[in-house]
Amino acid sequence: MAQEQDQEFVEFLVKALVDHPTDVKTERTVDEMGVLITLHLNPEDMGQVIGRQGQTAKSIRTLLRVVGAKRKSRVNLKIHEPEGSTRGRREPMGQGAPSMDRDLASDIDEFKL
């Protein structure tokens, strides 16, 4: 039971962050590299767990390392991305997206005196 404290900690922490706490599930596997906790959650909650520029996920992983260090084990977190999920990815400038510089330049040309 003491060995699953890391798994319980992740579930407790993530359930406090998300809008769908009943969808939070974890899997714990142990191998020669240490402990791997795989986090499954509602696709709508992915952004809340990952955070802006991954800062929330990084913080959770840091706290998990502390929990693991107390038990003298290496604990890692993997956030499972559901099949078919789409992330908000930006298109590179110039490939289908209007260029901010071109639009700004044309607006400035209109107001030249």
C-alpha positions as CSV (number, residue, x, y, z in Angstrom):
1,M,0.0,0.0,0.0
2,A,2.8,2.4,0.8
3,Q,4.3,2.0,-2.7
4,E,1.1,3.3,-4.3
5,Q,1.2,6.6,-2.5
6,D,2.8,8.2,-5.6
7,Q,-0.2,7.0,-7.7
8,E,-2.7,8.3,-5.1
9,F,-0.9,11.6,-4.9
10,V,-1.1,12.1,-8.7
11,E,-4.8,11.3,-8.7
12,F,-5.5,13.6,-5.8
13,L,-3.6,16.5,-7.4
14,V,-5.0,16.1,-10.9
15,K,-8.6,15.6,-9.7
16,A,-8.3,19.0,-7.9
17,L,-7.3,20.7,-11.2
18,V,-9.7,19.3,-13.7
19,D,-13.4,19.8,-14.6
20,H,-14.1,16.1,-15.0
21,P,-12.5,14.4,-11.9
22,T,-14.4,11.2,-12.4
23,D,-12.6,10.6,-15.7
24,V,-9.1,10.7,-14.1
25,K,-7.5,7.3,-14.1
26,T,-3.9,6.3,-13.5
27,E,-1.8,3.2,-14.2
28,R,1.3,2.4,-12.3
29,T,4.1,0.2,-13.8
30,V,7.4,-0.7,-12.2
31,D,10.5,-1.7,-14.2
32,E,14.3,-1.4,-14.0
33,M,14.0,2.3,-14.8
34,G,11.7,3.0,-11.9
35,V,8.0,3.8,-11.6
36,L,5.9,5.1,-14.5
37,I,2.5,6.5,-13.8
38,T,0.4,6.9,-16.8
39,L,-2.4,9.5,-16.5
40,H,-5.6,9.1,-18.4
41,L,-8.1,12.0,-18.4
42,N,-10.9,13.6,-20.3
43,P,-9.6,15.3,-23.5
44,E,-11.3,18.6,-22.4
45,D,-9.0,18.6,-19.3
46,M,-5.7,18.2,-21.2
47,G,-5.0,21.9,-21.3
48,Q,-5.6,22.3,-17.5
49,V,-3.2,19.5,-16.6
50,I,-0.5,20.5,-19.1
51,G,-0.8,24.2,-18.5
52,R,0.6,27.2,-20.3
53,Q,3.9,26.1,-22.0
54,G,3.7,22.8,-20.0
55,Q,4.4,24.5,-16.7
56,T,1.6,22.7,-14.7
57,A,2.8,19.3,-16.0
58,K,6.3,20.2,-15.2
59,S,5.3,21.1,-11.6
60,I,3.4,17.9,-11.1
61,R,6.5,15.9,-12.3
62,T,8.7,17.9,-9.9
63,L,6.4,17.1,-6.9
64,L,6.3,13.5,-8.0
65,R,10.1,13.3,-8.0
66,V,10.0,14.5,-4.4
67,V,7.5,11.9,-3.4
68,G,9.6,9.2,-5.1
69,A,12.8,10.4,-3.5
70,K,11.2,9.9,0.0
71,R,10.7,6.2,-1.1
72,K,14.1,6.0,-2.8
73,S,12.6,5.4,-6.2
74,R,12.5,7.2,-9.5
75,V,8.9,8.2,-10.4
76,N,8.0,9.5,-13.9
77,L,4.6,10.8,-15.2
78,K,3.3,10.1,-18.7
79,I,0.2,12.0,-19.8
80,H,-1.7,9.8,-22.2
81,E,-3.0,11.6,-25.3
82,P,-6.3,10.0,-26.5
83,E,-6.5,8.6,-30.0
84,G,-7.7,11.2,-32.5
85,S,-7.3,14.1,-30.2
86,T,-6.3,17.4,-31.7
87,R,-4.2,20.0,-30.1
88,G,-4.5,23.7,-31.0
89,R,-1.5,24.0,-33.4
90,R,-0.7,27.1,-35.2
91,E,0.1,27.2,-38.9
92,P,3.4,28.6,-39.7
93,M,3.3,32.2,-41.1
94,G,3.1,32.2,-44.9
95,Q,1.4,28.8,-45.2
96,G,-2.3,29.6,-45.4
97,A,-2.3,32.1,-42.6
98,P,-2.2,35.8,-43.5
99,S,1.1,37.5,-42.7
100,M,0.8,40.1,-40.0
101,D,3.6,42.1,-41.6
102,R,1.9,42.3,-45.0
103,D,-1.5,43.3,-43.5
104,L,0.2,46.0,-41.4
105,A,2.2,47.2,-44.4
106,S,-1.0,47.6,-46.5
107,D,-2.8,49.4,-43.7
108,I,0.1,51.8,-43.3
109,D,0.2,52.4,-47.1
110,E,-3.5,53.5,-47.0
111,F,-2.7,56.2,-44.4
112,K,0.4,57.6,-46.0
113,L,0.1,61.3,-46.5
